[in-house]
Amino acid sequence: MTKKLLLYSGLASLLLIPLGCSNHAETVNSSQSNKKEGIDQPVKLIVNTAVGMSDDDFDKLVVQPVQKKYPNISFEKAAKAEELIAAGTVPDLVFTSNAQINLSLDLGLGEDLSPMLKQYNIDLNRFEPEVVSSLKQIGKNGEIYGIPFDANVGLMLYNKDIFDKFAVPYPKDNMTWNEVIELARKTTRSDNGVQYIGTDPGTAQSMIRQYSLPVVDANQEKAVLQSEGYKNVFSIIKQLYDIPGYIGPKKEFKYGADTFFKDRRLAMLPGWIDGTSKPLIEMEKSGSAFNWDVVSYPAYDDRPGLSKQVDIHLFLVPPTSKNKEAAYRVLELLVSDEAQRAMNRSSTRLTVLKNPEIKKSYTEELGIFEGKNLEGLFKVKPALPPVNTVYDNRIYAVLSDAQKNIGQNGMDVNTALRTADEQANSIITEVKNANK
């Protein structure tokens, strides 16, 4: 961990040495003056995909639309950013997520794109307000470090056959977690030797990020895992685990996509639209579809109407890129109505635009939500995630252990969180001492 932090700090310093504010302004102004002239010479943009994007998506959603308008622009998907920088190469674009963006910023791979937004007339009001809020949360002084490309939203799939079997009413939009728990009590049952499970809340990390809970205090001095917010979240998890039949004979307490799609023993599957759309496509292709539908992701009782946290993929432009004009034009194109509509219709990546006509065409060409309650997903809004910190990943692992202690070891919520809080404070002390 210490070596990684030192590497990030050192690389960031090396990258930022040649950059001045006046140079950035000159670059943007130069780009604007040539904006209408086209890209006259061949330009290859190196793109570091810091988070996953399949080769098929990259080709269909980025390369093809760009080369249709700018045939002189070509692309190369890059290796890991650290390896590129060590080899003396800086990418021209970095594809990352709002949850992982700090890793790229620590490497010096992002600059404030506010001047670019102004010069290229990219109106942030076209984007979902929660997306813009998340972007502004990243910049400590209002900087906009990334241009959003696609979004992910929460949903809850449900198996109608299980609800019909036990004569239980179907889930509906705008449910709370406590309402979902009541349905889970009625659908966690054994029938003809098959143990059915009502729902799986997912990971502790997902649950607390939906509640917008940070893992440390505002000064990042100590853990806050014993707060009322954490107790509320973990009490929901424990209520599910306490349902008779929920914990399996081998202390199983995690169910998920396979239990829903393959075993078909899970009545309700809360998750992300992108992650669940892919197995739905495979199920349709294999001809093994069953009777399912979808509703909005459940909210907390004291946070009605708030779904899973904002989750977006976005592009950064490193300050030392040698091809900024071409990079800016690519981003201008990718957030156009035309490009966003095509992406939204033909892939499992949801538009970041707030245009309702574009949103409702999600996966239209794939056909997976035809006749389903897709519009229900947009009846709730994504929650604002907590501010990311250097401690997050390690403390999330501690919270995962707390969830396991409750599920497998029968530990009560207060004890599990007190133990987790102590471990988290040890991590904070360790990191601070290592960076002195």
N, C-alpha and C positions, 0 to 999 in steps of 0.2 A: 504493500500500500504506500509506504514512504517513498520508495524508489519511483513509483508511478507518479506521485504528486510532484516530486522533484523534477522528473522528466518533463511533465506538463509545464511546469513553471519555466524551466530552462528553454524549452522549445518555443514557448510563447514569447519570451523575451527576445530570442533571436529573430523571430518573425516580425516583431513589431519595431525593431530598430530602424529600418529604412523608411518607415511610414510617417508622414506628417499630415496634419489637417489640410494644409494648402494643397498637397499632392492629391488628396482624395477629391477635393472640390474641383481641381483642374481635370481629373479623370472623368468625373461625372459630366462636367461642362463640355469636354471634348466629345464624350459619348453622345450628348444631346445634339451637338452641332452636326454630327454625322448620322443622326437617327433615321432620316428618311432616305439615306443614300444606299442602304443595303450593306451586306457584308461582302465586299468585293474580292477578298482574298480568302483562300482556304484557312479555316481555323479549327483546331482540334481542342475541344474542351475536356479536361480531365475531371471526372466526377467521382468523388469519394462517397460511397454509399455507407455512411456510418451506421445506418439501420437497414433492415432488409428491404430490398426491392428486387424481385425476380428479373431474370434477363428478358423474359417475355413482356413483363410490365414496362421495363425500361425501354425496350424497343418500341412497343405499341404506344405508350403514353408520353414518352419524351422524344425519342429519336425521330420517329416517323412524322409527328406534327411539326417539329422544328425544321427538319430537312425539307418538308413540303414548302415552307415559306423561305427558309434560308438554306439552300442546297450546299453552300460553302461551309456550313458548320457541321462538324462531325464530333463524335464522342468516344471517350475511352473510360470504361469503369475502372476505378483505381483500386490499388491494394489498400491496406490499412494506412491511415493518415500518418502514424508514427514512422512507418517504413518509407512512405513517400518523402517525408521531411528529412529523414536521415539520409536519403539518397539525393537530397538537394532539389526535390520537386515539390511544388505547392499546387494542390488541386485548384481548379477554377470554380467548382461548385461542390458544396458538401450537402448531402441529403441526410437529414437527421430528424429527431423528434423533439418535441418540447420537453420531454422527460430526460433526454440524453444530451441536450444541446450544450450543457456546461462542459462536457468532455471535449467538444470541439472548440468552444470558446477558450478553454484553458490552454489549448494548443495554438491559440492565436489565429484560428481559422474563421473568424467572423468579424464583420465591421458593421457599423450602424448604417442601415440601408435607407434611412429617412430621406436623404437627398435624392437617392435613386427613385424612391416612390414619387417624390414631387416632380422630378424631371421627366419621368415616364408616365405621369398621370395615372398612377395606380392608386385608386381610391379605396382606402381601408373600410369605408362604409359599405362596400360591396360584400365584405366578408361577414360571417356570423359574429355577432358582438362578443360572444364568449371566446372565440378564436383570437380576436384583437386584444381582449383583456389579458389572455394568456401570453401573447407576444409582449405586451407592455410590462407584464410582471417580470419577464426575463431581464429586461434592461433596467438597471438600477436608477438611471437618470432619464428614463423614457426612450432609450434607444430601441430601434426595431432591428433585431439582428437577423431575422429570417423572413422569407416570403412563403406563406403557407401553400401547400400543394394539395393535400388530401386530409380528410378527417376520419375519425373513428368514433362511433357512438355506441352507447349501451343498448341492449335489447334483452328480452327474455323469451326464448322459445318454449313451447310447451307441447306435450304429446297428448292429443285429444283422446287417443285410445285409452290411456291410463285413467283420465278423468271420467270417461264414459264407463269404464269397467267398475269404478267405485262410486258412480253416480254423484260426482262432485262437480259443482259449477266451474266453468272455465275461468282462468285468470282474465283480468281486464286491464285496460290502460290506467295509468296514474295510481297504481297500487303502492302501498308502503311495505317495508320489510315485514312489519308485524302482520299485515294481511297475508303476505306470502307464507309466513310461518304457519298461519292457521290453515291454509290450503295444504301445506306440507304435512301437517299433522294428519290430515284426512287421506293423503295419498302415500304416506309411508306405511305400507302394509304388505303382508305376505299373502300370496294367492297361488295355489297349486304349486307350492314349493319355490316360487319366485319372490324374492324380496324386492319390493319397489321402494324407491327413495323419492321423497317429495321434491327436494331441490338441493343444490350445492351453492353455498354463498360465495365460493371462490376463495382467493387468497386473502389473508389479513391485509396485505399491502393494498390490494384493490379496494377493500372495504374502507380502509382509513383514508385513502386518497379521495374516494367519493365524498367523504365527510370533510375534506379539505384540511385534514389534520397534519401538522408538521411533526417531525420526530424530535426536534429540539426547540428550545425557546427562541425568542426573537434575537437574542444576542449570541445564539449558538454556543451557549456555555454548558447547558445541561439538558438531559432528556426530559420529555414531558409525557411519558407513557402511562402515567397514573392519573391523567386528567379525566374529567367527566366524559369528554368526548370519546376517549378510548374505552372507558367502561361501558358506554352506550353501545359502541360497535361490537365489542367482544361479548356483551350480554346477548346480542342477537345471534352471534355464532353459537354460543352455549345453548341457547334455547333450541336451536336446530339439533345439536348433538344430543340433547336430552330427550328427544322424541324416541319412544320405544321402537327398536328395530333399526334406527339410523346408523349406529355404530355396528360395523360388521363383526362376524365371529373372530376374525383375525385383526380386530381393532381398526378396520378400515373406517376412515372418516372423510376421505376425499373421493368425490365422484366427479364426473365431468363429461367432456364431449363423447368419449367412447361409451360411457354408460347411457348417454342419451341417444346417440346415433346408431351404435352397434348392438349393445345389449338391450336397449329400449326399456330400461328399468327406471330411468330418471324422468319424473313428471315435468319438471321445469328446469331449464338451463339458462341462467343469467350469463351474459357474456358480452363480447364485442361484436359489432356487426361484421367487421372484416374477417375475424377468426371463425365465426360460425357460418358465414356465407360459403366459405370454401368447402367444408364437409357437406353442405347442402347441395352444392354443385356436383360433388362426387356421388352423392346419394341419388340424385336425379339421373346422372349418367349411367349408373349401375342398374337402374330400374328397380331400386329397393326402397322407394319412398314410402313413408307412412303418413298417417293423418296428423299433421302438425299445424301450428299457427304461431303468431308472434304478438307480443304486447310490449309496451314501453318498459324500460328497466325500472325496478322498484326503487323508491326513494325512502329516506329516513323520515320518521314521523315529524321531527322538528325541522326538516328541510324539504317540505313538499315540492314536487315538481322538478327536483334536481336529480339527474341521472348520474352515470359514471363521469369521472372527471374529464376535462378537455384533453383530448389526445389527438395531436396533429403531427403530420410529417411536413417538413419545410426545408427550403434550400437556403444555405448561407453562401456568401461570396467572400472568400478570404481577402484580406486587405492587400496581400502581395500577389494576387492573381495577375498574370500578364495579359489576360483576355477579358477584361471586365466588360467592354462594350458588348461582346458576343454573349457573355453570361447574363448581362442585364436584359438583352433582347429575348433570350430564352425564357427568363422568368416572366417577362411581360406577356409573352405568348402563352405560357402554361397556365396563367391565371385568367386568361380571356374567357368569356362566356362559351365560345366555341370549343376550346380545349377542355374546359371543365365539364361541359355537357357530354362530350365524347367519352371522357374518362368515366364519368358517373354512369353512363348507359352501358358501357362495355366491360367494366371491371368491377372488382369488389372494393374499390377505393371510392369513398364518398366525397362529393364536392365540399370545398370549404366556403363556398359562396352561400349567401342566405336566400338566393333566388328559389322560391318554392317550386316553380315549374321544373327547374333543373333537378332539385332534390328528389322529387317524386318519381323521376325516371330512373332511379337507382337500380342497377343490374337489369334494366329492361331488356337488353339484348340477350342476357343469360336466362331470363325467364324464371328465376328461382323464387321470386316473391309474387308471381302472378296469382291473383286471387287471395293474397294474404293481407294481413292488417299492417302493411308497411307504413302507412301514414301515421299510425299510432306511435311510432318511435319518435316522431318529431313533436309530440304533445308535451314532452318534457325537455328541459335544457340541461346541458352538461354543467357539472359543478366546476368551480375554479380549483385547480390542483394547488397543493401547498407549494411554497417556494422550495426549489431543489437545494440540497446541501451536499457537501462532500461526505456526510455521514450516512446518507439515505440507504444505500445498498446494504451496508453491513447491519444497520439497525433493522431494516426490513427482514433480514434473515433471522434476527433475534425475535421479531414478532411472529415469524413463521414457526419458530420453536414454541412460542407461547400458545399459538393456535393448536399445535400438536399436543402440547401438555394438557390442554383442555379436552381435546378430542380423544386422545389415546390413554392419557393417564388420569383423567377425571379431576384435574386440578380446577379449583375455583378461579373465577375471573380476577379477583383482587390479588391472589397469590401469584398467578401467572404474569400479571402486569407488573407487580412489584419486582419479581425476578427479572423480567425483561428490562425494566427501568435500570436496575443495578448493572446489568450487562451492557446496556447502552451507554451508561455513564463511564464505564470502564473503556469502551471504545473511544469515546470523546477524549478522555484523558490520554489514551495511547496515541491518538492522532496528533493532538496538540503537542505532546512531548516530542514526538518524532519530527515535528516541523519547527521546533525552537532553534 
